Amino acid sequence: MTATAPPAGRGTQGAPGDERLLPAAPLQKLLTRPELGSVVGAAAVFVFFAFAADGFLRAASLGTVLYAASTIGIMAVPVALLMIGGEFDLSAGVLVTTSALVSSMFSYQMTANAWVGVAVSLLVTLAVGFFNGFMLTRTRLPSFIITLGTFLMLTGLNLGLTKLISGTVSTKTIADMEGFASARALFASEATIGGATLKVTVLWWLGLVAVATWILLRTRFGNWIFAVGGNAEAARAVGVPVRRTKTLLYMGVAFCAWVSGQHLLFSYDVVQSGEGVGNELIYIIAAVIGGCLITGGYGSAVGAAVGAAIFGMTSKGIVYAEWNPDWFKFFLGAMLLLATLLNAWVRKRAEATS
């Protein structure tokens, strides 16, 4: 007589089998997602300002909110990947300004096509990212120290070189230069859809989220990011190229800083050399609200995008509600603490069910 196979999930004697072989319930999977806290928070913030601010739900207002979120989100996504890899970048905010200054001043001083300045800016910005990664992996100093040093050097260079070359703290306009219109179409164009003005930065933002999510969940490099963030020495022991991974993560932050810098330049024609200071903290806050752990090894690009959306809704919602904007930092700090507590709870559930 032919023996019948035991039911799925049970042993040969009818006893329960290994629970790890059972398919996880959809709700259980949802509760272990790193972006859960940020999604709940974003929904709460949206509903709150929908009632508190009369003009919040207007199409034009939502377009403004998306723009504010996208300018933060473009940088929050690579910063989130870097944090998953266990590192920080305190130079990210001023690097955006450096990118714009290099593009503007090179084009103006060389009387070249605007695209030449854009290309040179890309090379310089990527070189700064490589420098951060190289110094981190070669010296073994904390990323806080390395990127703080880069932050201070870039802040001084931005101001000193701009005043030396231009004679003022801002660059000269390049609006009449050849190639400006086409570069502006790529980095700073806009379109009106249903009464809402959508900036091209929204497309850059969503595209970067999609690429970053694919990298994290579908590529070997994504596995390397989680591995080096969880335990760099253990990852090195099993053959993960830790130095290369961290250097590429810093160059990813630099690339997105270049995109943001070109948007800054081609939106306003000129650049103030002192801009960008302090923005690096906003990028980190968006990533943390989105579920990234300070200790590394956990988080998602989608969560960082939702964290940026919360930032956009809060910053503009306070304006539409006609509140004192001085309260913005209070709300941002409160959301950071609440999100961190919720993310810690989600992480504990994920570890308990893994």
N, C-alpha and C positions, 0 to 999 in steps of 0.2 A: 504494500500500500504506500502511495506517495505521501510524504510528509508535507503539510501545508506550512507556509511561511508565517511567522508570528505577525500580528498587526503592527503597523508602523509605530515606532516610538516605544515598543515593549520588548522585553527580553524573551528568550526562548521558553522560559517557564511562566510567562504571563506577567512577570514583574516589570515595573517601569524601567525603560532603557535610559541611556544617557540623554539628559535634558538638552544638551548642547546640539543634539541632532534634530530636535524638534523645531519647526519653523516658528520664529518669533511673531507674536501678535502685532498687528499694525500699530496699536496704541503703545505697546511696549517699545517698539522701534522709535516712535515719535518722542516718547519721554526721555530717550537717551540721546537725542540730537543736540549738538552744541548750540545751535541757533534757536532752540525752543524759547529760552528766556527773552531773547531780543524780539522774536515774533510776537509774543504775548505783550511785551512792552510797547512795541510799535502799534499794535491794535489799540491798546489802552490810550496812548498819546493821541492817536488819530481821533478816536471817539471823544476824548476830552476836549480837544480843540474844535471839533465839529460842533459842539454845543457851546463852548466858551467864546469862540470867535465867529462873528456873523459872516465874515467874508472868507472863511477858511476853505469852504467847499466850492467856491467859485472856480471855474476852469482856469482863469488867469492866475489865481492864487496857487492852485495845485501845480501849475507850470513853474512858478517861482520856487515852490517847495522842492520840486524835483531838481531844479537847477542847483539849489543850495546843497541838496543831498549828493548830487553827482560830483560837485567840486571836492567834497570831502571823500566820497566813495572811491574815486579814482585812486587816491592815495591809501585809503584805509584797506583796500583789498591786498595790495602787495605787503603792506605793513602787517596785516594779519598772517599772511604766509610766513613772513619773517619771524613773527612771534610764535607761530606753531613750530618753527624750526629752533626756537629757544633763544632768540636774540632780539635786540631793540635797535632802532635807528633814530637818534635824537637830531640828526642833521636833515631829516626828510623835508621839514618845512622850509628851511632856507635854501635847500637844494632846488626847490621849485623856482625860487627867485633867481638863483644862479643860472639856471637853464634859460630863463627869459632874458636875463642881462647879457649872457654870452651871445645868444641869437641876435639880439637887437644891436649891440655894440659892434659885433663883427660885421654884420651887414652894413651898418652905417659907416663905420670907419673904412671899410674896404670898398665901399660903394659897389657892392656886389648884389646879385639877385638875393632876394629874401630867403630863398630856399638854401642858399649856401650857408647862411647863418644858422638856419634850422639844422642842417646836417652837422656843422661844426659843434653846435650845442649838444646834439645827441652824443657825439664822441666824447666831449668833455664831461657830460653828465654821467655816462656809463663808466668813464675813467674814475670818477669820484666813488661810484658804487663799488668798482673793483678795488679801489684803495681801501675802502672800509672793510671789505671782505678779506683782503690780503693781510692787512694789519691785524685783524681779529684772529685769523687762523695761524699767523706766524708768531705773534707775540704772546698769545694766550691771555691777553688782558680782557677784562669784561667789556662787552659791547657798549655798556653805559659810558665807560671811559673813552673808548675809541671814538664813538660817534659824538660824544660831547666835545672832544677835541676838534673833530671835523666841523661841528656846528659853529664853534667859536672862530675857526679859521675862515670858513665860508662867510660868516657874518662880517668879519673884518675885510675880506677881499671884496665882497659885494659893495660895501660902502667906499672903501679906499680906492678901488680901481674905477668905480663909476665917477667919483669926484675927480680923479686924476685924468680920465679920458674925456668926460663930458663937461667937467667944470661945475657940475651940480650933483644933487643926490638922485637925479632921475635921468633916464636915457633920452636921446633925441627921437622924434617921431620917424617911423619908417613907412608911414601910410602911403606915400607916393612912390615907393620903390617897386621895381618889377618883381613879380612873384608874390606880392603881398596879398592880392585878392584871392589867389588860388590857395595860399596857405591859410588864409582866414576861413575859407570855405571848409577846410579840413579840420581846423582846430577851434573855430569860434563862430560857426554859422548857426542859424536858427530857423525854425519853421513854425507857422501857426496852424494848429490842428484843433478844431472844435473850440476856438476861443482861447486855447492855451498856447503860450509860446514855449516851444521845446528847444532847448539848446543842444548842440551836437555832443556836448559833454555827457548827456544822458546816454547816448549811444555808446560812447567810449566806456562809460561806467558799466553798462549792462554787458558789453562785449568782454571787458576784463573780468567780470564776475563769472561769465560762462567759461572763459579760458582757464581761470584759476581753479574753478570747481572741477573741470575736466582733468587738470594736472593733478590735483589732490586725490581724486577718486579713481582715476583711470590710467595713471602712468606710474612707471617705476620711480621717477623723480618725486612724485607725490608720496610714495612709501618712504623714500629717503628723508623727506621733510619731516614726517611724523617721527621717524626713527631718531634723527639727530636731535629733535626737540625733546623726545622722551628720555633718551640716555645716549649722549654722543659717544661715550667710550664703548658702550655695548654695540652701538651701530658700527663703529669703526672695526670692532672685533669680528663682525660678520661680513665685512667687505664693503660697507657703505662708504662712498667717498665724501667724508664729512667736510673737508676743506672746500672741495668743489661745490658741494651743495650750498654751503653758507655763502660762499662768494657769489654764486648765481642768484641767491635770494636777495642779496644787497644790490646786485645789478638790476634785478627786477624792480626794486623800489626806485632805483635811479631812472629806469625807463619810464615809469609812470610819473616821476617828478618832471621828466622832460615833456611828457604830454601835457601835464598841468601847467608847466611854465610857458609852453607855446600858446596854450589857451589864454593865459594871462596877458601875454604880449599882444596877440592878434585881436584880443577883445578891446584893449584900451590904447593900442599904438605905442604907448610908452610904459616904462616900468620904474617903480620907486625902489631904490636899492635896499630899503629897510623892511620891505614886506616879507612875510613868511615866518617871522620869529614867533614862536608859540604854537604854530599850527601843528608841529610834530606831536604835541600832547593831544590835540583833537583827534588826530589819526589813530593814536594809541587808544584813546577813550572809545572811539567808534569800534575798534577791534575787540576791546574788552567787553563792551556792552553786547557785541555780537557773539560772545561765547568763547573767545580766546583766553587761555590761561596765561598769567604772567610767567609761570614756570615752564611753559612750552609743551609741545606734544599733543595739544588738543585745541580744536577750533575749526572754523570753516570760513570760506570766502563769502558764502551767502549770508552768514551771520554778520560779517563785517559790513556787507552792503545794507543789511537791515539796520545796523547800528548807525550808519551814515544817514539813513532815512529818518531815524529818530532825531538825529541832530538837525536835519533840515526842517522837520515838522515843528520841533521845539523852537528853533531860532526864528522862524517865520510866524509860527502860531502866536507867540508872545506879541509880535508886532501887530498882527491882525486883531488880537484881543485888546489892543491898545493898553497894554501893561507897560510898566517901567522895564526897559530892556536890561536894567541892572540885575533883575531876577533871573536872567538866563543862566548865568554861571551856577546859581543855586540849584536850578532844576537839573542842569547837566551833572553836577556833583551828586545829587540825590539819585538820579538814574544810574550813575556809575556804581554807587554802592549797592542799590537794589539789584542791578543786573549781576554784579559780582556774587552776591549771596545766592541768587537764583541759579547762576551758572555752577556754583559749587555744589548745590543740591543736585542739579542735573548730572554733574560729573560723578557724584557718589552713586547715583542710581545706575549710571552706565557701568561703573566698576562692579557694582553688586550683581548686575545681570550678565556680565561678560564671562 
